[in-house]
Amino acid sequence: MDSRRCFDPDCRRCLRLAAFLDQVSAEHPEYHARPVPSFGDPNPRLLIVGLAPGMHGANRTGRPFTGDHAGLLLYQTLHRLGLANHEGSDRVDDGLELSGCRITNAVKCLPPANKPVRGEIRQCNRFLVAELEALPSGAVVLALGRIAHEAVLMALHLPLASCRFAHGAEHHLGSLLLVDSYHCSRYNTQTRRLTEDMFETVVAQAAALAGCGKAA
């Protein structure tokens, strides 16, 4: 994977996001408050795509899904399925390693209210394009939420109406397979829209299709 095409640590192309990160950095000087790179196996068969860094999670720590509720559920699930060496996700120096999978976001920078606008998703999409192009034929992409689902379609130059988002749905997109899941956010789990069992089932589904983890 060409890291230069997949990530720019100094990117400030989205003026709204750059200004917001400047504000967050001034209020929380100990926070990462910059674009957040992907994390995991450099040659994955399963690519997990989230929405964007969370304010007190990835934006604070500098690693996707690290330090917040969504990360607790995600990394516990990956560990149970043999895709992570342990379930810790509190800080970047916790020794966590992923095998067979990699985690990225549709938008690399923290957006206000965790809601990127369409232009920001499009601006950041070239990084997702590079990550998808680096995947081997037959790889699986697990989209966490509708925005991640649509970002994948955008990166593959497919109409958004060509594949409808639905939890557990599978979409064959050329050499890749896209699997959908509700995002593992605190809101979705507290409202029971997504239960731990539902989430583990869909991640296991994607891992089995990719042939990694305990399914390998």
C-alpha positions in Angstrom: 0.0 0.0 0.0 1.3 3.4 -1.0 0.9 5.4 2.2 1.5 8.7 0.4 -1.7 8.1 -1.7 -3.7 6.8 1.2 -3.1 9.6 3.7 -1.8 13.2 4.1 -1.1 14.0 7.7 -0.9 17.7 6.9 -4.1 17.9 4.8 -6.1 21.2 5.2 -8.1 21.1 2.0 -11.5 21.2 3.8 -11.5 24.7 5.2 -14.4 24.1 7.6 -12.7 21.0 9.1 -9.3 22.7 9.2 -10.8 25.6 11.2 -12.6 23.3 13.5 -9.5 21.3 14.2 -7.6 24.5 15.0 -10.4 25.4 17.5 -10.3 21.9 19.1 -6.5 22.0 19.3 -6.6 25.3 21.1 -9.2 24.0 23.6 -7.4 20.6 24.0 -3.7 21.1 23.2 -3.0 17.5 24.3 -5.3 16.1 21.6 -4.1 14.7 18.2 -6.5 17.1 16.4 -5.2 16.3 12.9 -6.1 13.9 10.1 -6.2 10.3 11.5 -4.5 7.6 9.5 -5.8 4.1 8.9 -4.8 1.4 11.3 -4.1 -2.4 11.0 -2.7 -5.0 8.6 -0.9 -3.3 5.7 -2.2 -6.1 3.4 -5.7 -6.7 4.6 -8.4 -8.9 3.1 -11.0 -7.1 5.2 -11.2 -3.3 5.2 -13.5 -1.7 7.8 -14.7 1.8 6.9 -16.1 4.0 9.5 -17.5 7.6 9.4 -14.9 10.0 10.8 -12.8 10.4 14.0 -14.8 11.0 17.2 -14.1 14.1 19.2 -12.8 12.3 22.3 -11.8 9.0 20.6 -9.7 9.0 17.4 -9.4 12.8 17.3 -7.9 12.6 20.8 -5.7 9.6 20.4 -4.7 9.6 16.7 -6.0 6.0 16.0 -9.3 5.0 14.5 -12.0 4.0 17.1 -9.5 4.3 19.9 -10.6 5.8 23.3 -14.4 5.9 22.9 -17.4 3.6 23.2 -17.6 2.6 19.5 -14.0 1.5 19.7 -14.6 -0.7 22.8 -17.3 -2.7 20.9 -15.3 -2.8 17.7 -12.0 -4.0 19.1 -13.6 -6.5 21.5 -15.4 -8.0 18.6 -12.3 -8.1 16.4 -10.4 -9.8 19.3 -13.2 -12.5 19.8 -13.0 -13.2 16.0 -9.3 -13.6 16.0 -8.6 -10.4 14.1 -6.9 -8.5 17.0 -4.2 -9.6 19.5 -6.2 -8.1 22.4 -9.3 -6.0 22.9 -7.6 -2.9 24.3 -8.4 0.4 22.5 -7.6 3.1 25.0 -4.4 4.6 23.6 -2.0 4.3 20.6 0.8 2.6 22.6 -1.4 -0.2 24.0 0.3 -2.8 21.7 -2.9 -3.5 19.7 -2.3 -5.3 16.4 -4.7 -6.4 13.8 -4.4 -9.4 11.5 -6.1 -9.7 8.1 -8.0 -6.5 8.6 -7.5 -2.7 8.5 -9.6 0.2 9.7 -10.1 3.5 8.0 -12.7 6.3 7.9 -14.7 7.9 5.1 -13.4 11.3 6.4 -10.0 11.5 8.0 -10.7 14.7 10.1 -13.1 15.4 13.0 -16.2 17.1 11.6 -18.4 19.4 13.8 -21.2 17.4 15.4 -19.7 14.3 13.8 -21.5 15.3 10.6 -19.3 15.8 7.5 -20.9 17.6 4.5 -21.0 16.0 1.1 -18.1 18.1 -0.2 -15.8 17.0 2.6 -16.7 13.4 2.0 -15.9 13.9 -1.7 -12.6 15.8 -1.0 -11.4 12.9 1.3 -12.6 10.2 -1.0 -9.4 10.0 -3.0 -7.7 8.5 0.0 -10.4 5.8 0.2 -9.9 5.2 -3.6 -6.3 4.5 -3.0 -7.0 2.1 -0.1 -9.6 0.2 -2.1 -7.3 -0.1 -5.1 -4.6 -1.6 -2.8 -6.9 -4.4 -1.8 -6.5 -7.9 -3.4 -9.1 -9.3 -5.6 -11.9 -10.9 -3.5 -11.3 -8.7 -0.5 -14.3 -7.6 1.6 -15.2 -4.1 2.7 -17.3 -3.7 5.8 -19.1 -0.3 5.8 -20.1 0.9 9.3 -23.1 3.1 8.5 -24.8 4.7 5.5 -22.2 7.4 5.0 -19.3 4.9 4.9 -21.4 2.7 2.5 -22.0 5.7 0.2 -18.3 6.7 0.4 -17.3 3.3 -0.9 -19.7 3.6 -3.8 -18.3 7.0 -4.5 -14.8 5.7 -4.5 -15.7 3.0 -7.0 -17.5 5.5 -9.2 -20.9 3.8 -8.7 -24.2 5.6 -8.4 -25.4 5.8 -4.8 -28.7 4.3 -5.9 -27.1 1.2 -7.3 -26.8 -0.4 -3.9 -29.2 0.1 -1.0 -27.7 0.3 2.5 -29.1 -2.4 4.8 -27.6 -4.0 7.9 -26.1 -7.4 6.9 -26.6 -6.8 3.2 -23.9 -8.0 0.7 -23.1 -6.1 -2.5 -20.9 -7.6 -5.2 -18.9 -4.7 -6.7 -16.5 -6.1 -9.3 -13.6 -7.7 -7.5 -14.7 -6.5 -4.1 -17.6 -7.5 -1.8 -19.2 -4.7 0.3 -21.0 -5.7 3.5 -23.1 -3.2 5.4 -23.5 -2.8 9.2 -25.1 -0.2 11.4 -22.4 1.9 12.9 -21.2 0.7 16.4 -21.9 4.1 17.9 -23.1 4.6 21.5 -26.4 6.0 20.1 -27.1 2.8 18.0 -26.2 0.4 20.9 -28.1 2.4 23.6 -31.2 2.5 21.5 -30.8 -1.2 20.7 -30.8 -0.6 17.0 -27.6 -2.5 17.0 -26.9 -5.1 19.7 -23.5 -6.7 20.5 -24.7 -10.0 19.1 -25.9 -8.3 15.9 -22.6 -6.5 15.5 -20.5 -9.7 16.1 -22.6 -11.6 13.6 -22.1 -9.1 10.8 -18.4 -8.7 11.5 -18.0 -12.5 11.5 -20.0 -12.6 8.3 -17.5 -10.2 6.6 -14.5 -11.9 8.1 -15.7 -15.3 6.9 -16.3 -14.0 3.4 -12.8 -12.4 3.4 -11.2 -15.6 4.8 -9.5 -14.0 7.7 -9.5 -14.3 11.5 -10.9 -17.5 13.0 -12.7 -18.1 9.6 -9.3 -18.4 7.8 
